[in-house]
Amino acid sequence: MDADLNFKDFSKSTDPSNSSQSMSGMLLDGSSIQKDSSSESGGSKSHFLSISYYQRFFDVDEETVFARILNSCIPRRTGNFIADFVQPLPDLWGPFWISVTLVFSIAIVGNFANFLQVYGNGQEEFQSDFSFVTGATSLIFGYVLLLPFAIYTYLWYHRAAGLQYSFFDILCAYGYSLSLFVPVSILCPLIPFNWVRWTLLISAAVFSGSVLIISIWAMVKDDPNRFNAFGLCFLVFAAHALLAICLKEFFFDSANFPSDVEPVIKHVTEILNSTTPQTHKNSTD
C-alpha cells in the first residue's frame, strides 16, 4: 500500500494536465522564456542597474536583426511589428547601431557636401563642421529614448490592466523605425533638387511611421475613449514627421552641395595633374 502511494506521488510528474500546462507555458509569451533563461543562468534575478540585466537585450542574431529592419519599413494591414517581430525578446543592439549609423551618416555626408562646395567655389581651406555630430546625436537619441518613454507612461497610466508592451518593446520598435532614414540621409545632402529631398523624406516618414501607428493602434483600439486613442496615434505620426522635417531643415539643407559640379571636377583634376609628375619622378628615382 505504501508502494502504491509512493508510485502515485512519482506519477505526479507525468500527469497529462501538468505536461499540457508546461507545453502551453512555452507558447504563451516571452515572460515564460525569460523566466526559464534566468533560472538556467543561475536562478538569481539581475538588478536593473547591473550590466547583466541588459546583456539579454544584445543577445540577438543577424537574421533577427535583418528581419526587424526589413519589416520596420513595410507596413502591413494585418498584425503589427511589435507583436510579430519584437516580442517576446526585444533587443537594443539593432536600435543602438541604427541610431549611431544615422548620426555618422549625417555627419560624414554633410561634411562631404560642404567639402565639394568649398572646392567648387575655389576656396583653399575646408573646416569640418562638428555640429553635425552633436546636433544629430541630441536629436536622434533624444527622439528614440523620450518618445518610447512618453508612450509607455501614457499606456501604463490609462491602460494599466491591459498593458501588453513593455518599455523595451516600444524602444526597440522606435530604434528600428529609423533604419529607413539611413539611406535617405546619404542621398539627400548629395541631391541638389529640393523636391527630390522632400519625396525621399516623406516616403521614409510615411512608411516607417505607419509601422509605428499600426503597432500602437493595436494597444488602444479597444479604448472606449476614441479621442484618446486617435489622438495618441496622431501624436505618434506627428512626432515622426517632425523628426523628418528637423533632419531636412537642420542637417540635409545645411549641407551645401554645389549645383554646378564642373568647377569641382576641374579643381580636383588640377590637383591630380599637379601630383602626377611628382609621382612619376619618385618612381623613376
TORNUMAR-680028 format. One record per residue (C-alpha): x, y, z; residue in three letters. Coordinates in pm, 1 decimal. Each point is the difference from the previous one (the first is absolute). Layout:
BEGIN
<r u="X" v="Y" w="Z" resn="ALA"/>
...
This chain:
BEGIN
<r u="0.0" v="0.0" w="0.0" resn="MET"/>
<r u="287.6" v="228.7" w="79.7" resn="ASP"/>
<r u="157.6" v="-89.9" w="-331.1" resn="ALA"/>
<r u="-316.6" v="99.2" w="-178.8" resn="ASP"/>
<r u="2.6" v="332.2" w="176.4" resn="LEU"/>
<r u="361.1" v="56.8" w="-95.3" resn="ASN"/>
<r u="-75.0" v="-93.3" w="-357.5" resn="PHE"/>
<r u="-290.2" v="238.4" w="0.6" resn="LYS"/>
<r u="222.8" v="283.6" w="112.9" resn="ASP"/>
<r u="254.8" v="-85.7" w="-268.5" resn="PHE"/>
<r u="-259.9" v="-3.6" w="-275.4" resn="SER"/>
<r u="-93.2" v="353.9" w="92.7" resn="LYS"/>
<r u="277.4" v="127.3" w="-226.8" resn="SER"/>
<r u="-150.8" v="-191.8" w="-293.8" resn="THR"/>
<r u="-349.1" v="134.1" w="51.2" resn="ASP"/>
<r u="-149.6" v="104.1" w="-338.7" resn="PRO"/>
<r u="-130.6" v="321.3" w="149.0" resn="SER"/>
<r u="348.8" v="93.2" w="116.5" resn="ASN"/>
<r u="154.4" v="-83.0" w="-335.3" resn="SER"/>
<r u="-262.0" v="198.9" w="-185.9" resn="SER"/>
<r u="51.6" v="287.1" w="238.1" resn="GLN"/>
<r u="374.5" v="-0.2" w="-64.4" resn="SER"/>
<r u="-64.6" v="-22.0" w="-373.2" resn="MET"/>
<r u="-243.0" v="291.0" w="7.0" resn="SER"/>
<r u="243.7" v="202.4" w="207.5" resn="GLY"/>
<r u="252.7" v="-19.9" w="-282.3" resn="MET"/>
<r u="-253.4" v="141.2" w="-246.2" resn="LEU"/>
<r u="-146.0" v="285.4" w="201.0" resn="LEU"/>
<r u="245.6" v="288.2" w="-11.5" resn="ASP"/>
<r u="359.0" v="96.4" w="60.4" resn="GLY"/>
<r u="-37.2" v="26.1" w="376.4" resn="SER"/>
<r u="26.6" v="-377.1" w="41.8" resn="SER"/>
<r u="302.2" v="-12.5" w="-227.4" resn="ILE"/>
<r u="170.6" v="275.9" w="196.2" resn="GLN"/>
<r u="-75.5" v="-179.7" w="326.9" resn="LYS"/>
<r u="147.2" v="-323.6" w="-131.5" resn="ASP"/>
<r u="311.0" v="176.1" w="-125.5" resn="SER"/>
<r u="47.9" v="181.1" w="329.5" resn="SER"/>
<r u="-37.9" v="-324.4" w="195.9" resn="SER"/>
<r u="249.5" v="-176.5" w="-223.0" resn="GLU"/>
<r u="253.6" v="279.5" w="37.0" resn="SER"/>
<r u="7.2" v="-44.2" w="373.9" resn="GLY"/>
<r u="-346.5" v="74.4" w="135.8" resn="GLY"/>
<r u="92.8" v="345.6" w="130.2" resn="SER"/>
<r u="-181.3" v="300.8" w="-141.6" resn="LYS"/>
<r u="226.7" v="270.5" w="-139.4" resn="SER"/>
<r u="-28.4" v="350.3" w="135.7" resn="HIS"/>
<r u="-129.3" v="277.5" w="-223.9" resn="PHE"/>
<r u="326.6" v="192.4" w="30.1" resn="LEU"/>
<r u="225.1" v="-298.9" w="-67.1" resn="SER"/>
<r u="161.4" v="-77.5" w="-334.6" resn="ILE"/>
<r u="-131.3" v="-357.0" w="1.5" resn="SER"/>
<r u="-355.9" v="134.5" w="-2.5" resn="TYR"/>
<r u="54.0" v="160.5" w="-342.7" resn="TYR"/>
<r u="212.1" v="-281.6" w="-140.8" resn="GLN"/>
<r u="-305.1" v="-189.7" w="-124.1" resn="ARG"/>
<r u="-102.5" v="298.8" w="-212.6" resn="PHE"/>
<r u="319.9" v="-36.0" w="-203.7" resn="PHE"/>
<r u="-23.9" v="-377.5" w="-42.1" resn="ASP"/>
<r u="-144.3" v="0.4" w="-353.1" resn="VAL"/>
<r u="102.2" v="-161.4" w="-328.4" resn="ASP"/>
<r u="39.1" v="156.0" w="-344.2" resn="GLU"/>
<r u="-316.3" v="-155.6" w="-143.6" resn="GLU"/>
<r u="-214.8" v="153.5" w="271.9" resn="THR"/>
<r u="155.4" v="343.7" w="-46.2" resn="VAL"/>
<r u="-41.2" v="-15.8" w="-377.9" resn="PHE"/>
<r u="-363.7" v="-110.9" w="29.8" resn="ALA"/>
<r u="-76.6" v="282.5" w="241.5" resn="ARG"/>
<r u="170.4" v="258.2" w="-222.2" resn="ILE"/>
<r u="-193.4" v="-116.9" w="-305.0" resn="LEU"/>
<r u="-339.2" v="-19.7" w="168.8" resn="ASN"/>
<r u="44.0" v="334.1" w="176.9" resn="SER"/>
<r u="-15.0" v="162.1" w="-344.9" resn="CYS"/>
<r u="-300.1" v="-191.9" w="-137.6" resn="ILE"/>
<r u="-342.0" v="69.4" w="155.4" resn="PRO"/>
<r u="-242.1" v="-291.7" w="0.2" resn="ARG"/>
<r u="-377.6" v="1.4" w="24.8" resn="ARG"/>
<r u="-12.3" v="-307.5" w="223.9" resn="THR"/>
<r u="206.3" v="-40.4" w="314.5" resn="GLY"/>
<r u="250.5" v="249.8" w="128.7" resn="ASN"/>
<r u="375.6" v="34.8" w="19.2" resn="PHE"/>
<r u="39.3" v="-22.6" w="378.0" resn="ILE"/>
<r u="-218.2" v="-308.3" w="50.5" resn="ALA"/>
<r u="133.2" v="-188.4" w="-302.1" resn="ASP"/>
<r u="369.8" v="91.4" w="-10.2" resn="PHE"/>
<r u="101.5" v="159.6" w="332.4" resn="VAL"/>
<r u="-175.1" v="-197.3" w="270.9" resn="GLN"/>
<r u="81.4" v="-194.4" w="207.0" resn="PRO"/>
<r u="370.6" v="87.8" w="-21.7" resn="LEU"/>
<r u="68.5" v="364.1" w="-93.4" resn="PRO"/>
<r u="358.0" v="98.0" w="-67.9" resn="ASP"/>
<r u="199.9" v="318.9" w="35.3" resn="LEU"/>
<r u="282.9" v="-102.7" w="-232.2" resn="TRP"/>
<r u="-184.8" v="97.7" w="-317.7" resn="GLY"/>
<r u="-145.9" v="329.1" w="127.0" resn="PRO"/>
<r u="335.4" v="109.9" w="143.2" resn="PHE"/>
<r u="200.7" v="-62.8" w="-314.6" resn="TRP"/>
<r u="-272.4" v="133.4" w="-228.8" resn="ILE"/>
<r u="-2.6" v="324.9" w="196.7" resn="SER"/>
<r u="380.4" v="21.8" w="0.0" resn="VAL"/>
<r u="11.8" v="-74.7" w="-373.6" resn="THR"/>
<r u="-256.9" v="270.8" w="-68.0" resn="LEU"/>
<r u="197.7" v="254.3" w="203.1" resn="VAL"/>
<r u="328.0" v="-66.9" w="-177.4" resn="PHE"/>
<r u="-158.3" v="-22.7" w="-345.4" resn="SER"/>
<r u="-147.1" v="347.1" w="54.5" resn="ILE"/>
<r u="336.1" v="134.7" w="117.5" resn="ALA"/>
<r u="214.5" v="-164.0" w="-268.9" resn="ILE"/>
<r u="-224.1" v="72.2" w="-297.5" resn="VAL"/>
<r u="-74.3" v="352.6" w="122.0" resn="GLY"/>
<r u="367.0" v="86.7" w="34.8" resn="ASN"/>
<r u="75.4" v="-162.3" w="-334.2" resn="PHE"/>
<r u="-262.9" v="217.4" w="-168.8" resn="ALA"/>
<r u="150.4" v="310.0" w="162.1" resn="ASN"/>
<r u="345.4" v="-116.2" w="-111.1" resn="PHE"/>
<r u="-117.1" v="-11.4" w="-361.0" resn="LEU"/>
<r u="-157.4" v="342.9" w="39.7" resn="GLN"/>
<r u="328.3" v="149.3" w="125.5" resn="VAL"/>
<r u="200.3" v="-140.9" w="-287.9" resn="TYR"/>
<r u="-271.1" v="98.8" w="-244.3" resn="GLY"/>
<r u="33.6" v="362.2" w="107.9" resn="ASN"/>
<r u="377.4" v="-13.5" w="-34.6" resn="GLY"/>
<r u="67.3" v="44.6" w="370.9" resn="GLN"/>
<r u="318.2" v="-136.8" w="145.9" resn="GLU"/>
<r u="-95.2" v="-110.3" w="350.6" resn="GLU"/>
<r u="-271.8" v="-233.4" w="115.4" resn="PHE"/>
<r u="-102.8" v="-40.0" w="362.6" resn="GLN"/>
<r u="-218.6" v="-288.2" w="106.0" resn="SER"/>
<r u="-319.7" v="85.8" w="184.2" resn="ASP"/>
<r u="-12.1" v="-201.1" w="322.4" resn="PHE"/>
<r u="-346.6" v="134.1" w="76.7" resn="SER"/>
<r u="-135.5" v="-266.6" w="-234.2" resn="PHE"/>
<r u="105.6" v="-263.7" w="254.1" resn="VAL"/>
<r u="-115.4" v="176.8" w="316.5" resn="THR"/>
<r u="-326.9" v="121.2" w="-147.4" resn="GLY"/>
<r u="-92.1" v="-330.9" w="-161.4" resn="ALA"/>
<r u="88.3" v="-190.8" w="317.1" resn="THR"/>
<r u="-222.8" v="221.0" w="215.0" resn="SER"/>
<r u="-291.1" v="-17.6" w="-243.6" resn="LEU"/>
<r u="7.8" v="-370.0" w="-83.6" resn="ILE"/>
<r u="78.6" v="-147.3" w="340.6" resn="PHE"/>
<r u="-237.1" v="243.6" w="166.6" resn="GLY"/>
<r u="-275.1" v="-112.7" w="-235.7" resn="TYR"/>
<r u="71.9" v="-371.6" w="44.9" resn="VAL"/>
<r u="9.5" v="21.3" w="380.5" resn="LEU"/>
<r u="-259.2" v="263.9" w="90.4" resn="LEU"/>
<r u="-283.4" v="-97.6" w="-236.4" resn="LEU"/>
<r u="-15.7" v="-366.4" w="109.9" resn="PRO"/>
<r u="13.1" v="108.5" w="364.6" resn="PHE"/>
<r u="-287.4" v="244.9" w="-52.8" resn="ALA"/>
<r u="-210.9" v="-259.5" w="-183.8" resn="ILE"/>
<r u="69.0" v="-267.7" w="260.0" resn="TYR"/>
<r u="-90.8" v="239.3" w="281.4" resn="THR"/>
<r u="-325.6" v="91.5" w="-172.4" resn="TYR"/>
<r u="-96.6" v="-362.7" w="-61.9" resn="LEU"/>
<r u="95.3" v="-97.4" w="353.9" resn="TRP"/>
<r u="-209.5" v="281.0" w="146.7" resn="TYR"/>
<r u="-312.8" v="-50.0" w="-213.1" resn="HIS"/>
<r u="8.6" v="-375.1" w="-59.0" resn="ARG"/>
<r u="191.6" v="-150.4" w="289.9" resn="ALA"/>
<r u="-211.0" v="-319.1" w="3.6" resn="ALA"/>
<r u="34.9" v="-74.1" w="-369.5" resn="GLY"/>
<r u="356.6" v="112.6" w="-61.6" resn="LEU"/>
<r u="158.5" v="-226.3" w="-259.4" resn="GLN"/>
<r u="317.0" v="184.7" w="-99.9" resn="TYR"/>
<r u="296.2" v="50.6" w="226.2" resn="SER"/>
<r u="217.7" v="308.4" w="-17.5" resn="PHE"/>
<r u="270.9" v="-196.8" w="-180.1" resn="PHE"/>
<r u="-253.5" v="-123.7" w="-257.6" resn="ASP"/>
<r u="-87.7" v="357.3" w="-94.4" resn="ILE"/>
<r u="363.7" v="110.8" w="17.9" resn="LEU"/>
<r u="101.9" v="-281.5" w="-234.7" resn="CYS"/>
<r u="-273.8" v="91.0" w="-249.0" resn="ALA"/>
<r u="99.8" v="366.8" w="-1.6" resn="TYR"/>
<r u="365.2" v="-85.8" w="-48.4" resn="GLY"/>
<r u="-69.1" v="-217.3" w="-302.2" resn="TYR"/>
<r u="-237.7" v="259.3" w="-145.6" resn="SER"/>
<r u="303.4" v="220.8" w="-70.3" resn="LEU"/>
<r u="158.9" v="-255.0" w="-234.4" resn="SER"/>
<r u="-177.6" v="147.0" w="-302.5" resn="LEU"/>
<r u="150.9" v="342.3" w="72.0" resn="PHE"/>
<r u="356.2" v="-130.5" w="-39.1" resn="VAL"/>
<r u="-3.5" v="-22.3" w="-383.3" resn="PRO"/>
<r u="-202.3" v="321.7" w="-11.0" resn="VAL"/>
<r u="268.3" v="178.7" w="203.3" resn="SER"/>
<r u="260.1" v="-110.7" w="-254.8" resn="ILE"/>
<r u="-196.0" v="107.6" w="-306.8" resn="LEU"/>
<r u="-161.1" v="326.1" w="111.4" resn="CYS"/>
<r u="314.4" v="212.5" w="58.5" resn="PRO"/>
<r u="138.1" v="-110.1" w="-336.9" resn="LEU"/>
<r u="-315.7" v="79.2" w="-198.2" resn="ILE"/>
<r u="-32.5" v="367.1" w="-101.3" resn="PRO"/>
<r u="-373.1" v="-27.0" w="-82.3" resn="PHE"/>
<r u="-221.1" v="98.3" w="289.4" resn="ASN"/>
<r u="-306.0" v="-190.6" w="-123.0" resn="TRP"/>
<r u="199.5" v="-323.6" w="-7.8" resn="VAL"/>
<r u="105.9" v="55.8" w="359.8" resn="ARG"/>
<r u="-358.7" v="53.2" w="107.4" resn="TRP"/>
<r u="-111.3" v="-311.2" w="-187.7" resn="THR"/>
<r u="260.0" v="-217.0" w="170.8" resn="LEU"/>
<r u="-72.7" v="139.8" w="345.5" resn="LEU"/>
<r u="-377.7" v="-22.1" w="-33.0" resn="ILE"/>
<r u="25.1" v="-358.3" w="-123.7" resn="SER"/>
<r u="226.7" v="-99.0" w="289.1" resn="ALA"/>
<r u="-221.6" v="171.6" w="257.3" resn="ALA"/>
<r u="-323.3" v="-149.2" w="-137.3" resn="VAL"/>
<r u="124.2" v="-358.0" w="-28.9" resn="PHE"/>
<r u="183.4" v="-21.8" w="332.5" resn="SER"/>
<r u="-257.5" v="214.5" w="179.0" resn="GLY"/>
<r u="-281.9" v="-226.1" w="-120.3" resn="SER"/>
<r u="175.0" v="-299.0" w="156.6" resn="VAL"/>
<r u="9.8" v="181.9" w="334.6" resn="LEU"/>
<r u="-363.6" v="110.0" w="-22.4" resn="ILE"/>
<r u="-122.1" v="-352.7" w="-80.2" resn="ILE"/>
<r u="190.5" v="-135.2" w="299.7" resn="SER"/>
<r u="-130.0" v="267.4" w="238.8" resn="ILE"/>
<r u="-354.2" v="-24.8" w="-136.5" resn="TRP"/>
<r u="-12.8" v="-367.4" w="97.9" resn="ALA"/>
<r u="35.2" v="117.1" w="360.2" resn="MET"/>
<r u="-259.7" v="277.6" w="3.7" resn="VAL"/>
<r u="-259.7" v="-117.5" w="-252.7" resn="LYS"/>
<r u="-225.2" v="-136.7" w="276.8" resn="ASP"/>
<r u="21.2" v="317.0" w="206.3" resn="ASP"/>
<r u="-354.3" v="134.5" w="53.9" resn="PRO"/>
<r u="137.4" v="352.1" w="-19.2" resn="ASN"/>
<r u="51.6" v="21.8" w="-375.6" resn="ARG"/>
<r u="137.8" v="351.5" w="26.0" resn="PHE"/>
<r u="295.1" v="-121.2" w="206.0" resn="ASN"/>
<r u="58.5" v="-295.7" w="-230.7" resn="ALA"/>
<r u="3.8" v="202.3" w="-321.4" resn="PHE"/>
<r u="181.4" v="285.3" w="170.3" resn="GLY"/>
<r u="286.8" v="-224.4" w="108.4" resn="LEU"/>
<r u="40.0" v="-143.6" w="-350.7" resn="CYS"/>
<r u="-7.2" v="350.0" w="-146.5" resn="PHE"/>
<r u="268.9" v="118.7" w="241.8" resn="LEU"/>
<r u="216.7" v="-302.2" w="-83.8" resn="VAL"/>
<r u="-12.6" v="78.3" w="-370.7" resn="PHE"/>
<r u="37.1" v="376.0" w="56.7" resn="ALA"/>
<r u="315.5" v="-55.3" w="206.5" resn="ALA"/>
<r u="139.8" v="-229.4" w="-269.5" resn="HIS"/>
<r u="-75.6" v="256.3" w="-270.0" resn="ALA"/>
<r u="154.9" v="274.5" w="213.4" resn="LEU"/>
<r u="317.8" v="-207.2" w="25.1" resn="LEU"/>
<r u="17.2" v="-21.4" w="-379.7" resn="ALA"/>
<r u="-50.9" v="376.3" w="-33.1" resn="ILE"/>
<r u="272.4" v="71.8" w="256.4" resn="CYS"/>
<r u="240.5" v="-228.4" w="-182.7" resn="LEU"/>
<r u="-61.2" v="185.4" w="-323.6" resn="LYS"/>
<r u="7.1" v="353.6" w="133.5" resn="GLU"/>
<r u="291.6" v="-27.8" w="241.7" resn="PHE"/>
<r u="223.1" v="-255.1" w="-172.2" resn="PHE"/>
<r u="-89.2" v="-87.7" w="-358.8" resn="PHE"/>
<r u="-62.2" v="356.4" w="-117.7" resn="ASP"/>
<r u="296.4" v="137.3" w="194.5" resn="SER"/>
<r u="230.9" v="-225.2" w="-200.9" resn="ALA"/>
<r u="67.9" v="216.6" w="-303.9" resn="ASN"/>
<r u="53.1" v="-230.0" w="-294.4" resn="PHE"/>
<r u="112.1" v="201.6" w="-304.6" resn="PRO"/>
<r u="-258.8" v="29.6" w="-273.4" resn="SER"/>
<r u="272.6" v="18.9" w="-263.9" resn="ASP"/>
<r u="251.6" v="-281.0" w="38.3" resn="VAL"/>
<r u="220.4" v="111.1" w="-291.2" resn="GLU"/>
<r u="220.1" v="230.7" w="215.1" resn="PRO"/>
<r u="42.4" v="-281.0" w="249.5" resn="VAL"/>
<r u="107.8" v="-246.5" w="-267.7" resn="ILE"/>
<r u="237.0" v="256.8" w="-149.8" resn="LYS"/>
<r u="155.5" v="79.4" w="338.2" resn="HIS"/>
<r u="44.9" v="-365.5" w="93.0" resn="VAL"/>
<r u="148.6" v="-70.3" w="-344.0" resn="THR"/>
<r u="253.9" v="278.2" w="48.0" resn="GLU"/>
<r u="101.7" v="-146.5" w="335.1" resn="ILE"/>
<r u="43.8" v="-344.4" w="-151.2" resn="LEU"/>
<r u="199.5" v="136.9" w="-293.6" resn="ASN"/>
<r u="228.1" v="194.9" w="232.6" resn="SER"/>
<r u="83.8" v="-312.1" w="196.8" resn="THR"/>
<r u="42.9" v="-228.1" w="-300.8" resn="THR"/>
<r u="348.0" v="123.7" w="-113.6" resn="PRO"/>
<r u="132.2" v="-23.6" w="354.5" resn="GLN"/>
<r u="-127.0" v="-355.7" w="22.7" resn="THR"/>
<r u="172.9" v="-94.4" w="-326.4" resn="HIS"/>
<r u="319.1" v="166.7" w="115.4" resn="LYS"/>
<r u="1.1" v="-192.0" w="324.6" resn="ASN"/>
<r u="-61.8" v="-324.3" w="-186.0" resn="SER"/>
<r u="290.2" v="61.0" w="-241.4" resn="THR"/>
<r u="235.4" v="80.3" w="286.0" resn="ASP"/>
